[in-house]
Amino acid sequence: MKFKLSNLASIAEIIGAFAVVISLIYVGVQVNDSAGAVRSASANDANVAVQNWYQQIGSDQQTSELFYEALMSEVALSNQEEFQFLMMLHGVFLAFQNSYLLAEEGTIDVKLREALTSAILGVKDTPGMRRYWRQRRSYLHSAFADYVDQLHKQDTNPSMDIYRISEAEPEHE
């Protein structure tokens, strides 16, 4: 049986179509793997941003004391100290905002966002947080600001008692 050139062309077309389908499946698998890697990297980045902020605040006694004093003070500190406090708090709020936006677009898990932003529940009722929120709310993405407003309406997380000054405990000098 002799094949005509047109028959060979038809067979080549069918083989080419199968090759395209197999290539598309392969690309789809690669894209899915790549999307998973992006999600993983984004989750790690969100964690690291907040972790670095905590490390920076917690590892320097002067910074820790300033942050705590400004957070708990009913009145603003000196202009320079209040500015430093607001910038510290705004830094972590930008990290929280990033995790919020990544969760909204589906890049990171909503539960991770909630875990990261749960720290807001511990400080939401402090005088320094109220000052910060009045001054800086409008500098944040409106959807994130609305999310934080909803957090402000929630009950305070009892595990955050570290932010409360206990009258029974003597201050260390």
C-alpha positions in Angstrom: 0.0 0.0 0.0 1.4 3.3 -1.1 0.9 6.4 0.9 0.3 9.6 -0.9 1.9 12.8 0.2 -1.4 14.1 1.4 -1.9 11.0 3.6 1.5 11.5 5.2 0.7 15.2 5.8 -2.5 14.2 7.6 -0.7 11.7 9.8 1.9 14.4 10.6 -0.9 16.8 11.5 -2.4 14.3 13.9 0.9 13.6 15.5 1.6 17.4 15.8 -1.8 17.9 17.4 -1.0 15.2 20.0 2.3 16.8 20.6 0.7 20.2 21.2 -1.8 18.6 23.7 1.0 16.9 25.6 3.0 20.1 25.6 0.0 22.0 27.0 -0.5 19.4 29.8 3.2 19.7 30.6 3.1 23.5 30.7 -0.1 23.3 32.9 1.7 21.1 35.4 4.7 23.4 35.4 2.5 26.5 36.0 0.7 24.7 38.8 4.1 23.8 40.4 5.3 27.4 39.9 2.1 28.9 41.5 2.6 26.6 44.5 6.2 27.8 44.8 5.1 31.5 44.6 2.4 30.9 47.3 5.1 29.2 49.5 7.6 32.0 49.0 4.9 34.7 49.7 3.8 32.9 52.9 7.4 32.8 54.0 8.0 36.4 53.1 4.9 37.5 55.1 6.1 35.6 58.1 9.7 36.9 57.8 8.5 40.5 57.6 6.6 40.3 60.8 9.3 38.1 62.5 12.0 40.7 61.6 9.9 43.5 63.0 9.5 41.6 66.3 13.2 40.8 66.4 14.1 44.4 65.8 11.8 45.7 68.5 12.5 42.9 71.0 16.3 42.7 70.7 17.1 46.3 71.6 16.2 47.4 75.2 16.0 51.1 74.3 13.7 50.4 71.4 11.6 48.0 73.4 11.2 50.5 76.2 10.3 53.3 73.9 7.8 51.2 72.0 6.1 49.9 75.2 6.1 53.3 76.9 4.5 55.0 73.8 2.0 52.1 73.4 0.8 52.4 77.0 1.0 56.2 77.4 -2.2 58.2 77.5 -0.4 61.2 76.1 2.0 61.4 73.2 5.7 61.3 74.1 8.2 63.9 72.9 7.9 64.7 69.2 10.9 62.6 68.3 9.9 59.7 70.4 6.3 59.8 69.2 7.5 59.9 65.6 9.8 56.9 66.2 6.9 55.0 67.8 4.5 55.8 65.0 7.1 54.7 62.4 7.8 51.4 64.3 4.1 50.6 64.4 3.5 51.7 60.8 6.3 49.4 59.7 4.5 46.3 61.2 1.2 47.5 59.9 2.6 47.6 56.4 3.6 44.0 56.8 0.1 43.2 58.1 -1.4 45.0 55.2 0.8 43.0 52.8 -0.4 39.7 54.3 -4.0 41.0 54.1 -3.7 41.9 50.4 -1.9 38.6 49.6 -4.7 36.6 51.3 -7.4 38.6 49.4 -5.8 37.7 46.1 -5.4 34.1 47.2 -1.6 34.1 47.2 -1.4 33.2 50.9 -3.9 31.4 53.2 -6.4 33.5 55.1 -5.6 31.6 58.2 -2.0 32.8 57.9 -3.2 36.4 57.6 -5.3 36.0 60.6 -2.5 34.5 62.6 -0.2 37.4 61.7 -2.7 40.1 62.3 -4.0 38.6 65.6 -1.3 40.7 67.3 -3.5 43.7 66.6 -6.1 42.3 69.0 -3.6 42.6 71.9 -2.8 46.2 71.3 -6.1 47.6 69.9 -7.2 49.1 73.2 -3.9 50.7 74.2 -3.6 54.5 74.1 -0.7 54.4 71.7 -2.6 52.2 69.2 -5.5 54.6 69.3 -3.2 57.5 68.6 -1.5 55.6 65.8 -4.8 54.5 64.2 -6.2 58.1 64.3 -3.1 59.4 62.6 -2.2 56.7 60.2 -5.4 54.8 59.2 -5.8 56.9 56.0 -2.3 55.9 54.8 -3.3 52.3 54.4 -5.3 50.5 51.8 -8.9 51.2 52.5 -10.0 47.5 52.5 -7.2 46.7 55.0 -8.2 49.7 57.1 -11.8 48.4 57.2 -10.4 44.9 58.2 -8.5 46.5 61.1 -11.6 48.4 62.1 -13.4 45.1 62.3 -10.6 43.7 64.5 -11.0 46.7 66.8 -14.6 45.6 67.4 -13.6 42.1 68.5 -12.9 41.1 72.1 -9.3 41.4 73.1 -7.3 38.2 72.9 -6.6 37.2 76.5 -3.2 35.8 75.6 -2.1 39.4 75.0 -2.0 40.3 78.7 1.7 41.1 78.2 0.6 44.6 77.0 -1.3 45.3 80.2 0.5 46.9 83.1 -0.1 44.9 86.3 -0.3 46.9 89.5 0.9 43.9 91.5 4.2 43.6 89.7 7.0 46.0 90.7 8.8 47.8 87.9 12.3 46.8 87.1 14.9 49.5 87.1 
